[in-house]
Every structure is written in structure tokens, then in C-alpha cells.
């Protein structure tokens, strides 16, 4: 695996569990849980971009219906 700069997917410093994202020079996006850093999911930049656009468009809102902040 390439050398990666892991970015927490939260700015809430009180959380003990969260996702981390890294963008590789190889055109891949790496995703892991901070509490389990050896398990890494890899996807492409294009698929990541499509996912982010879907989130922004509300395509995944049904997964969080009824969950309170």
C-alpha cells in the first residue's frame, strides 16, 4: 500500500470511532475505521466522486431517516 495521509471524516474531537479517508497518488481512494486501521477499503477516484455527488444529492438519505443528530 502506498504512503497515505489519513484524514478523519469528522471534526468532532470527542468521537472515539470514525472513518478516515486517504487519497493515493495511484488514483485510488482508501477508507478505513480509525479503530481498525488494518482493514482498508479501496475504490477509485471516479467511484468516490460519484458517491460524494450522490450524498450531496440526497440519494442516501433513506439510510439515516429517523436518526437524530
C-alpha atoms as an extended CHARMM CRD file, in Angstrom:
* protein
*
        69  EXT
         1         1  UNK       CA              0.0000000000        0.0000000000        0.0000000000  PROA      1               0.0000000000
         2         2  UNK       CA              1.3610000000        3.4540000000       -0.8050000000  PROA      2               0.0000000000
         3         3  UNK       CA              2.2720000000        6.0220000000        1.8330000000  PROA      3               0.0000000000
         4         4  UNK       CA             -1.0290000000        7.7090000000        2.7090000000  PROA      4               0.0000000000
         5         5  UNK       CA             -2.1210000000       10.8260000000        4.5630000000  PROA      5               0.0000000000
         6         6  UNK       CA             -5.2190000000        9.7430000000        6.5080000000  PROA      6               0.0000000000
         7         7  UNK       CA             -7.8860000000       12.4260000000        7.0030000000  PROA      7               0.0000000000
         8         8  UNK       CA            -10.5340000000       11.9700000000        9.7350000000  PROA      8               0.0000000000
         9         9  UNK       CA            -14.0560000000       12.1990000000        8.3050000000  PROA      9               0.0000000000
        10        10  UNK       CA            -15.1150000000       14.2860000000       11.2990000000  PROA      10              0.0000000000
        11        11  UNK       CA            -14.0110000000       17.4060000000       13.0930000000  PROA      11              0.0000000000
        12        12  UNK       CA            -15.6060000000       16.2700000000       16.3720000000  PROA      12              0.0000000000
        13        13  UNK       CA            -12.6530000000       15.5610000000       18.6400000000  PROA      13              0.0000000000
        14        14  UNK       CA            -14.8930000000       13.8140000000       21.2030000000  PROA      14              0.0000000000
        15        15  UNK       CA            -15.6590000000       10.8810000000       18.8820000000  PROA      15              0.0000000000
        16        16  UNK       CA            -13.7390000000        7.7100000000       19.5620000000  PROA      16              0.0000000000
        17        17  UNK       CA            -14.7950000000        5.9200000000       16.3600000000  PROA      17              0.0000000000
        18        18  UNK       CA            -14.8720000000        7.4580000000       12.9030000000  PROA      18              0.0000000000
        19        19  UNK       CA            -13.8940000000        6.8650000000        9.2970000000  PROA      19              0.0000000000
        20        20  UNK       CA            -10.6320000000        8.0450000000        7.7930000000  PROA      20              0.0000000000
        21        21  UNK       CA            -10.0930000000        8.7690000000        4.1010000000  PROA      21              0.0000000000
        22        22  UNK       CA             -6.8480000000        8.9150000000        2.1310000000  PROA      22              0.0000000000
        23        23  UNK       CA             -6.3280000000        9.8820000000       -1.4930000000  PROA      23              0.0000000000
        24        24  UNK       CA             -3.5000000000        7.9470000000       -3.1020000000  PROA      24              0.0000000000
        25        25  UNK       CA             -1.2240000000        9.1120000000       -5.8980000000  PROA      25              0.0000000000
        26        26  UNK       CA             -2.2610000000        5.9200000000       -7.6700000000  PROA      26              0.0000000000
        27        27  UNK       CA             -5.7890000000        7.2060000000       -8.4270000000  PROA      27              0.0000000000
        28        28  UNK       CA             -7.3990000000        5.2770000000       -5.5990000000  PROA      28              0.0000000000
        29        29  UNK       CA             -9.2880000000        6.3780000000       -2.5120000000  PROA      29              0.0000000000
        30        30  UNK       CA             -8.6650000000        4.4550000000        0.7160000000  PROA      30              0.0000000000
        31        31  UNK       CA            -11.2250000000        4.2180000000        3.5230000000  PROA      31              0.0000000000
        32        32  UNK       CA            -10.7990000000        2.7260000000        6.9870000000  PROA      32              0.0000000000
        33        33  UNK       CA            -12.1320000000        2.9050000000       10.5330000000  PROA      33              0.0000000000
        34        34  UNK       CA             -9.7430000000        4.5680000000       12.9560000000  PROA      34              0.0000000000
        35        35  UNK       CA            -10.2570000000        1.7210000000       15.4480000000  PROA      35              0.0000000000
        36        36  UNK       CA             -9.3970000000       -0.9330000000       12.8590000000  PROA      36              0.0000000000
        37        37  UNK       CA             -6.7190000000        0.6490000000       10.6490000000  PROA      37              0.0000000000
        38        38  UNK       CA             -5.5090000000       -2.6130000000        9.1130000000  PROA      38              0.0000000000
        39        39  UNK       CA             -8.8180000000       -3.1820000000        7.2890000000  PROA      39              0.0000000000
        40        40  UNK       CA             -8.8390000000       -0.8320000000        4.3230000000  PROA      40              0.0000000000
        41        41  UNK       CA            -11.4470000000       -0.4930000000        1.5860000000  PROA      41              0.0000000000
        42        42  UNK       CA            -10.1210000000        0.7390000000       -1.7570000000  PROA      42              0.0000000000
        43        43  UNK       CA            -12.1180000000        2.4170000000       -4.5020000000  PROA      43              0.0000000000
        44        44  UNK       CA            -11.3020000000        4.6000000000       -7.4910000000  PROA      44              0.0000000000
        45        45  UNK       CA            -11.3500000000        8.3880000000       -7.6370000000  PROA      45              0.0000000000
        46        46  UNK       CA            -14.2220000000        8.2140000000      -10.1380000000  PROA      46              0.0000000000
        47        47  UNK       CA            -16.3550000000        5.9960000000       -7.9060000000  PROA      47              0.0000000000
        48        48  UNK       CA            -15.5880000000        8.1910000000       -4.8810000000  PROA      48              0.0000000000
        49        49  UNK       CA            -16.6220000000       11.2940000000       -6.8320000000  PROA      49              0.0000000000
        50        50  UNK       CA            -19.8890000000        9.5940000000       -7.8570000000  PROA      50              0.0000000000
        51        51  UNK       CA            -20.5480000000        8.6280000000       -4.2280000000  PROA      51              0.0000000000
        52        52  UNK       CA            -19.9290000000       12.1780000000       -2.9770000000  PROA      52              0.0000000000
        53        53  UNK       CA            -22.2480000000       13.6050000000       -5.6410000000  PROA      53              0.0000000000
        54        54  UNK       CA            -24.8980000000       11.0760000000       -4.5920000000  PROA      54              0.0000000000
        55        55  UNK       CA            -24.5660000000       12.0850000000       -0.9450000000  PROA      55              0.0000000000
        56        56  UNK       CA            -24.8950000000       15.7510000000       -1.8740000000  PROA      56              0.0000000000
        57        57  UNK       CA            -27.9700000000       14.9500000000       -3.9880000000  PROA      57              0.0000000000
        58        58  UNK       CA            -29.6470000000       13.1190000000       -1.0910000000  PROA      58              0.0000000000
        59        59  UNK       CA            -29.5300000000        9.6790000000       -2.7170000000  PROA      59              0.0000000000
        60        60  UNK       CA            -28.5740000000        8.0400000000        0.5870000000  PROA      60              0.0000000000
        61        61  UNK       CA            -30.8530000000        9.9560000000        2.9380000000  PROA      61              0.0000000000
        62        62  UNK       CA            -33.0520000000        6.8830000000        3.4350000000  PROA      62              0.0000000000
        63        63  UNK       CA            -30.1850000000        5.2630000000        5.3570000000  PROA      63              0.0000000000
        64        64  UNK       CA            -30.3300000000        7.9210000000        8.0650000000  PROA      64              0.0000000000
        65        65  UNK       CA            -34.0490000000        8.5790000000        8.3150000000  PROA      65              0.0000000000
        66        66  UNK       CA            -35.0750000000        8.6400000000       11.9610000000  PROA      66              0.0000000000
        67        67  UNK       CA            -31.5100000000        9.0560000000       13.2380000000  PROA      67              0.0000000000
        68        68  UNK       CA            -31.1690000000       12.1510000000       15.3690000000  PROA      68              0.0000000000
        69        69  UNK       CA            -28.0210000000       14.2770000000       15.4950000000  PROA      69              0.0000000000
